[in-house]
Amino acid sequence: MSRTFLDFERPIGELMAKIDELRLLSDRSDINISNEINRLEDEARNLTTRIFAKLTAWQKTLLSRHPDRPYSTDYLQRVFTGFRELHGDRHFGDDKAILGGLAAIDGIDVMVICQEKGRGTKERVLYNFGMPRPEGYRKALRLMKLAEKFQLPVVTLIDTPGAYPGKEAEERGQSEAIARNLKEMVSLRTPIVSVVIGEGGSGGALALGVGNRVLMMQYAIYSVISPEGCASILWKDSAKAELAAEAMRITAEEIMELGLIDGIIPEPIGGAHRNVEQTAENVRTHIVRHLRDLSKKTPAQLTEERFKKFMAMGVVLEGDTKPGS
């Protein structure tokens, strides 16, 4: 279990520190203080419940970026079996920020494609902090087409602050690569289930997110721009990111209310990093349920439903106040 606490979790961290001290004292002496430890553990659970019952959009943003939050490689190990990574876009190179390959989930063969941020400086540099370059998106599309050829469902795990904005990425056609993924995913004749597991940042996330079913983790975010970027544009001050997060409606509950996703995957109290095994089981259960449901549909039904789903987003009829109408 993670023991890294964010600023708004400090009271919880202080209680957990006391519990650790008492456990150490109990191990080193004959004093029985188990009742006091149990009392403090109950108090910590209750305090966590109270704090997490009223999180702000900015606090959820911080949780989506928590350094101990499960990343795609954690889910590949716990949710899928037999993962065999496939490399390269057959044009330029192999972008490590996007991982993809063949795997199985609950006996269902799938093509899984995901974005990875990495932990520690060495890994983060290797995965470019989860910011894909054009060859990453082209690799993803190549694997989607391979899945379509062999009639395999596609599962995507989304976790990126956004596509890499570097000069060389633009020179190699970053925007074209993202746009082509959007176009091709709409017409892919196989089921697609997309899950936002952390940050869903801009077109860099959407390039893997045109699914028949799009799900979000409870404390994930999904937005056209980061709160810091939005604040820099609107108020010329990135320090107003908290205000921007509230205005942007980027949390799972708000995105669900807008009709842009199909479900929210619950996280353990305190966030996904507090119980990675339970989190992975929740993700597995939801993916499998949607894959089994989509397996009953024909390729024509899958493409038609996906097209209508995304074409309906953002359309507002005069006099109609329903989200997504």
N, C-alpha and C positions, 0 to 999 in steps of 0.2 A: 504494500500500500504506500502511495506517495506521502511524503512528509514535507512537501513544499507548500507553504501557505501564502496566498495572495494577501494584499493589504487588508481587504475587507474580511478576511478569514482570520485575522490575528487573534481574536478572542478564542477561537477554536484551537489555534496553534498553541496558545498559552496553556489551555486545559490539557492538551495532549502532552505537552512538556512535563506538566505536573504528574500525569499518569505514568510517564516513562521514569520519572525520578522515584515514584513510589514503588514501581515494579523492581527497579534496581535495588532499592532499600530492602524490599521483601526478599530478594534473592540473596542478599548479603547478611541477613539476620534471621532470627527466629520469630520476629514480630509478625503476627498475622494482621495484615492490613487489606485483605482482599475485599472486605465490605466497603472500605473507603475508595478503593480502586473501582469497584463496580458502580459506586455512586457517581464518581467523576466521569466514568464512561457513559452512563446514562445522561448526565448533564451535558457532555460533549455532543451526544447524538441529538438531544433536544435543541441545543443551541444551533447546531448545523441545520436542523430542519427549519428553525425560525429564520435564520439568515438566508437560506436558499429559497424560502417561500416568497421573498420579496426582492429578488435580484433585479438590478437595473440592466438596461441594454448594454451599457458599457462594462458592467461586471461580467455579463455573459460573454462579451467580446474578449475580455481578459481570460476567461475560462477556456474559450475556444483556442487560445494561444498558449495555454498552460504548458510549461516546459516538460511536464511529466505526462501530459495527455497522450493516450494511445495514438500512434501513427499508423500509417498503412501497413508497414512491415509487421507491426504487432497483430493486426487483424489477419494478415496473410498466414501467420503462424498459428493463430487460434481459431479462426473461422473457416479457413479453407484447408484442404489436404492435397498433397501431391503437387504443389505449385512448381511449375517448370517455366522459368523466365525465358522470354524471347526478346531478342535485342535488335536495335537498329531500324532506321526508316527506309533503308535501301536507296537513299539519296545523298545524305551527308554524314550522319554518324548516329551514335547511341546516346540519347539524353537520359541521364540517370534520374532526373527529377520526375520522370514518369516510368513506372515499372509496369510490366504486363506479361501475361503468359497464361498457360493452361493450368487449370486446377479443378477441384471438385468441392462441392458444398452439399452436405447431406445426401451424397450419392448422385448429385446432379453435376454433370460435366459443364464447365463454364470457361469463358475467357474473362479473366479479371484484369482490369487496368486501373492503376491508382497513382496518385501523386504522393511523393514522399519528401518530408522536410529534413529528416536526419537529426540525431542528437549529438551534441558536442561539436566543437569547431571542425574537426576533420570530416565528419559525416555531413555536416551542413554545407561545407564547401563542395563536397562530392555531389550532393543532391541540389546544389545551387539554391539552398534555403527553400526548396519546394516551388521554385519559379521556373516553369518549363520554357524551353526554347522551341523554335519551329519544328526542329527534328523530333522533339518529344511528341508534339501533337500529330505529326505525320506518322510516327511509330504507332501511336494509339489508333489512328485511322487504319493503318495497315493490319493491325491485329483485329479490329472490328470487322474488316472485310474478310479476314481469314475465318473469323467466327461465323459470319454469315454463310460462307462457302460450305462449312461443315455443320451448319445448323446448330450452333452452340449459342446459348444465351450469353449476353455480355453484362458483367457487373463492374461498375466503376465506383471507386472511392475517391472523393474530392476533398482536398486539403491543401489549399494554396493561397498565399496573399495576392496572387495575380501572376499573369504571364511575365516572363523576364523582359524588362524594358530597355535592355542594352542595345547599343548601336549595331552590333553584329547580328543580333536577333532580328532587328528591323531589316537589315540588309538581306537576310535569308528569308524574308517574307512572313514575319510573325502574324500580322493581321490576316493575311491570306490563308495561312495554315489553320487559324482558329475559325475563320469563316467557312472554310471547306469542311471542317469537322461538323459544324452546325448543319450545313446543307446535307452532308452524307448521312449523319445520324438520323435525321428525320425520315429518310427513306430506307434505312437498314431493315432488312426483312428477317429480323430475329429479335427476341425480347431483350430489352435493356432496362436494368435496374440501377439507378444512381443513388449514392448515399453521400451526403455532405457530413464528414466526420469531424471537421474542425472549422477551418476558414474556407468559405466559398467566395473567392475574390474575383469579381468582374468576369470578363470573357475568358480569362485563364481557367476559371472553374466551369463556366458554361460549355466550353469546348468538350468537356466530358459529361455534361449534365443533361443532354437532350434525351431523356429516358421515358419509357412508358410509365414507369413509376419513379418518382424522385422523392427521396426520404432525407430527413435531417436528424442528426443527433440533437438531444434536448438542449444542449448548451453550445451548439454550433451556430455560426452566423453565415448569411448569404447576402451579398450586396454587390452593387455595380462598382463601388469604390470603397476603400477603407474609410473608417470614421476620421482618421487623421488627414487623409487626402481630401475628403469632403470639407472638413473644417478649414483646410488651407485654401481651398477655392472660394468658399462662401464668406469666411471671416478673415482670411489671410493670416490665420493663427491655428496651427495644428494642436495647440494646447486646448482648444475647444472641442476636441474629439468626443468627449463625453456627451456634450450637447448634441453633436452631430449624430452620434449613435442612437440617441433617443428619437431624433427626428426622422431617421432613415428607415425605421421599421425593418431591422435586419435579423431579429431573433426568430427562432423556429416557430413560436406561437404566432407571431405577427405575419410571417411568410405563409403559414398555414391559413390564417384568416384571409389573406389576400388570394388564396386559391392557387398559389404557385408551386406547392408541393403536395404530396399525396399522403404523407404520414410523418409522425415524429417518433423517433426511437428513444425510449426513456433511458436515463442514466442513473447510476446509483446515487444516493444522497451524498452530496459533496463533489459530484462530477465523475466523469468516466475514469479519471486517473486514480480514484479512491478504491476502485475494485475493477481492475482490468478484465478479470475472468468473467465477471457478471456482465460487464459491458459487451464483451465479445459474444457472449451467449445471446444477449438481446439483439445484437446486430445480425447474428446468424439466423435467429428465429424470424425476424422481419424479412430478410432477403429471401429465405426459402419460401415463406408464405406467398410473397409476390411472384416469385419465379414459378411456383406451382399454379398459381392463378393465370399467369400469362401463357403458360404452356398449353392452355386450352384454346388459345386463339390462333387463327390462321395468320400467315405472313401479311396478307392483305389487311386484315383487321388490325394487326400491330402497327403497320405504317399509317393507316388512316387515323387511328386513335391518337397516335403520337403527333401527327400533323395538326389535327384539330385541337389537341390539348395546348400546343404552343402557339398556334395562331389566335387562340381565344384570349391569350394573356395580354393585358394592357389595353384592351378595347373597352371603351366606356360609351354606353348609349345615353343620349340626353334624357334626363328624367329618371334614370335607373341608377340607384346608389349601391347596388350589390357589387362587392369586389369581384373582379374578373369578368363582369358582364359586358 
